[in-house]
Amino acid sequence: MKLLLQRVAEAAVDVDGACVGRIGQGVLVFVCAEPGDTEEDAAYLARKVVLMRIFSDDDGKMNRSVADIGGAVLAVSQFTLAARWKKGNRPGFSDAAEPELGKRLYEHFCEALRSEGVPVETGRFAAEMKVSLVNDGPITIWMDSRDPR
């Protein structure tokens, strides 16, 4: 699974002109499942998101997690994170999971976040969404469950 995590002062997602998810201080996470990804990948990444120390402590060091600060997570499905873009100028998305698997793993990721005790708002799977955010820092982190780093 691939995630793009952003520390935010606030974020929201609208579908058809209506707000379906909104958070204040916390983390906006774009979520992409790929073939071969599992519930274990989703749970592992959810735990990493909740425990990632990207918020400042009293000394200004990034030493606090979203759980530590009482923040929330806005999770938005985004299959385009699996884009193949090197050949030509039109990206291909064949590396993204089929919709059924993608939805199941996205929902499992969101439930795993909730089980870690943080408030979770979501977008709407497979919908055309408008996402707004105030990136705080900016802090943006790429996460891939298959990356050995």
Secondary structure, DSSP 8 states (H G I E B T S, - for coil): -EEEEEEEEEEEEEETTEEEEEESSEEEEEEE--TT--HHHHHHHHHHHHH---EE-TTS-EEE-TTTTT-EEEEEE-GGGG-B-SSSSS-B-TTS--HHHHHHHHHHHHHHHHHTT--EEE--TTS-EEEEEEEEEEEEEEEETT---
